[in-house]
Amino acid sequence: MTSVPYFGIIYVEMISMKLEFKYTNELVSYLLNIERYKTALEYLYLPTRTKQKLLYDAKLKKTHFSTSIEGNVLSLKQVENVINQKNQSNKLSAEVEVQNYWDALSFLEEEKTKNTPLSKELILQLHDIIEKNGKLKRIEFRGPTPPGVLFAVYDDKTKRAEYIPPEWCDVEHLIDELITWYYNNQNLPAPILAAITSYAFVSIHPFTNGNGRTSRAIATYILMIKDYDFKGFNSFEEYYMSDLDGYYNSLQMGLPALFYDGRENPPHLEIWLEYFCKIMSLNSENIYYQAKEASNKDTSNVLNGLSKKDLVLIRYCLENNVTILKNKELASLFGVTSRAISKWMVEWVNKGILIPNGGTTRITSYKLSDKYASVKVSDIGFTD
């Protein structure tokens, strides 16, 4: 879709958005399924190289499909070539667009490590990266149009005005209200919070270009900081691209084209929420089974099924060349009582991770079993 001025005189007053919804059976079902596969993925051990491959593939798909939704013609392989040739000069506009989106995702990854909260400034920075074209100047919210002209979103095929966003003078306060709403509703499930925020943002349509890509990136960031991005493997954009009519129809919810005629107060917001969570549910299930298959193929699958606690223990022994483990030492490592460690020792012995260190009468120390002593630290990766 293309955003261009719309010729027609419409007078409106400054207005606020009302973002209310109800939990339907379908919505609750999708949310439960998301939780199911999120939990399952958390307990699935992934070697470092497997995790890195899945992260790369997901980021590549996000970049390709989010830009494809907006009409970018590059194939997935062509997008990968662009990313691998980042410093190439004289790129085509389509190549610049995908490089920008890749960079925007990298920016969000970095901001997450800094615990940067969602804010108007973050949105402006994000959009600057998405829309950059060799220019360093800040891209502000859209400004006034000529008298009698309103900004509109046109369908690229029919050339009809499919959506008329709020007037430019309402944009800034609507964005401010959206940020306030976001922080006042932190108790909502993360998928709901991401879905509503992205809907509201794209409805406000604060920029001349790049609103769709920015809205999807915002949803991605919310899921990232809420730990609902499935370890970074989330890529719902490819599902949208395979069902563009369903994606846009769900966003529009059968409402009139004018923002002030219902988009600011959708009577059935659950239509979009159900669609968003359905896609996220399908994606979460697919992510889990892809990760499980990739992990099973890895030569280090001896670590599959181990908990974070187990991996921390094994990594500690390998990195420090520990041959004798005592209760007091592990209590200090894990920050728990000696009694708790005694119980864990039994678990680790039953799992075959530890074996008694000599003696059969009164066991006072343990060591890593040969099965796990042969594991490489690089196979364990980070245990966060």
WOVEN-V820332 format. One record per helix or strand. SS is the DSSP state (helix for helix, strand for strand). FROM is the first residue (numbers start at 1). TO is the last residue. Records with the same first field share a line. If there is no record, write none. Layout:
# WOVEN-V820332
SS->FROM-TO + FROM-TO
This chain:
# WOVEN-V820332
strand->2-7 + 149-154 + 161-164 + 258-258 + 325-325 + 354-356 + 366-368
helix->25-42 + 48-69 + 76-84 + 93-113 + 120-131 + 168-184 + 190-204 + 211-225 + 230-232 + 237-242 + 244-252 + 259-261 + 263-265 + 270-297 + 301-303 + 308-319 + 327-334 + 338-351 + 370-373 + 377-380
